[in-house]
Amino acid sequence: QVQLVESGGGSVQSGWPLRLSCAASGVTSSRFCIGWFRQTPGKEREAVARIDPDGSPAYSDSVKDRFTISQDDAEKTLFLQMHSLKPEDTGMYYCGAVRHPHGLGADFCAHTTWNYWGQGTQVIVSS
């Protein structure tokens, strides 16, 4: 059974860093896509960063060069290190996962519907 529990959100000033954590049980990194999404009121949930089953990271253009996604397989934890935060980074951040079927290519994670979610952790960046 997959369970995702986020932590680490908070309220910071523009330019500050913040690190989010996601305790991921029931997720085998080589068989799942796992990543971070965010949502603000009135907008759809958007992908922020993910790790594909082969370990490759991918980032949205808006966070590239500022955010780093990583995972600790031993601790079953996914991290999102955020630097140079901007007010537009404000939102509810969700950890997500989806099983990656054997034999499908790397594009699967980018285009499929993710179906496992945590409860979210709020990030507020003030100017």
ZIRAGI-V372652 format. One record per residue. N is the residue number from 0. RES is the residue in one small letter. SS is DSSP state (H for helix, E for strand, L for the rest). Layout:
n:N res:RES ss:SS
n:N res:RES ss:SS
//
This chain:
n:0 res:q ss:L
n:1 res:v ss:L
n:2 res:q ss:E
n:3 res:l ss:E
n:4 res:v ss:E
n:5 res:e ss:E
n:6 res:s ss:E
n:7 res:g ss:L
n:8 res:g ss:L
n:9 res:g ss:E
n:10 res:s ss:E
n:11 res:v ss:E
n:12 res:q ss:E
n:13 res:s ss:L
n:14 res:g ss:L
n:15 res:w ss:L
n:16 res:p ss:L
n:17 res:l ss:E
n:18 res:r ss:E
n:19 res:l ss:E
n:20 res:s ss:E
n:21 res:c ss:E
n:22 res:a ss:E
n:23 res:a ss:E
n:24 res:s ss:E
n:25 res:g ss:L
n:26 res:v ss:L
n:27 res:t ss:L
n:28 res:s ss:L
n:29 res:s ss:L
n:30 res:r ss:L
n:31 res:f ss:E
n:32 res:c ss:E
n:33 res:i ss:E
n:34 res:g ss:E
n:35 res:w ss:E
n:36 res:f ss:E
n:37 res:r ss:E
n:38 res:q ss:E
n:39 res:t ss:L
n:40 res:p ss:L
n:41 res:g ss:L
n:42 res:k ss:L
n:43 res:e ss:L
n:44 res:r ss:L
n:45 res:e ss:E
n:46 res:a ss:E
n:47 res:v ss:E
n:48 res:a ss:E
n:49 res:r ss:E
n:50 res:i ss:E
n:51 res:d ss:L
n:52 res:p ss:L
n:53 res:d ss:L
n:54 res:g ss:L
n:55 res:s ss:L
n:56 res:p ss:E
n:57 res:a ss:E
n:58 res:y ss:E
n:59 res:s ss:L
n:60 res:d ss:L
n:61 res:s ss:L
n:62 res:v ss:L
n:63 res:k ss:L
n:64 res:d ss:L
n:65 res:r ss:L
n:66 res:f ss:E
n:67 res:t ss:E
n:68 res:i ss:E
n:69 res:s ss:E
n:70 res:q ss:E
n:71 res:d ss:E
n:72 res:d ss:L
n:73 res:a ss:L
n:74 res:e ss:L
n:75 res:k ss:L
n:76 res:t ss:E
n:77 res:l ss:E
n:78 res:f ss:E
n:79 res:l ss:E
n:80 res:q ss:E
n:81 res:m ss:E
n:82 res:h ss:L
n:83 res:s ss:L
n:84 res:l ss:L
n:85 res:k ss:L
n:86 res:p ss:H
n:87 res:e ss:H
n:88 res:d ss:H
n:89 res:t ss:L
n:90 res:g ss:E
n:91 res:m ss:E
n:92 res:y ss:E
n:93 res:y ss:E
n:94 res:c ss:E
n:95 res:g ss:E
n:96 res:a ss:E
n:97 res:v ss:E
n:98 res:r ss:E
n:99 res:h ss:L
n:100 res:p ss:L
n:101 res:h ss:L
n:102 res:g ss:L
n:103 res:l ss:L
n:104 res:g ss:L
n:105 res:a ss:L
n:106 res:d ss:H
n:107 res:f ss:H
n:108 res:c ss:H
n:109 res:a ss:H
n:110 res:h ss:H
n:111 res:t ss:L
n:112 res:t ss:L
n:113 res:w ss:L
n:114 res:n ss:L
n:115 res:y ss:E
n:116 res:w ss:E
n:117 res:g ss:L
n:118 res:q ss:L
n:119 res:g ss:L
n:120 res:t ss:E
n:121 res:q ss:E
n:122 res:v ss:E
n:123 res:i ss:E
n:124 res:v ss:E
n:125 res:s ss:E
n:126 res:s ss:L
//
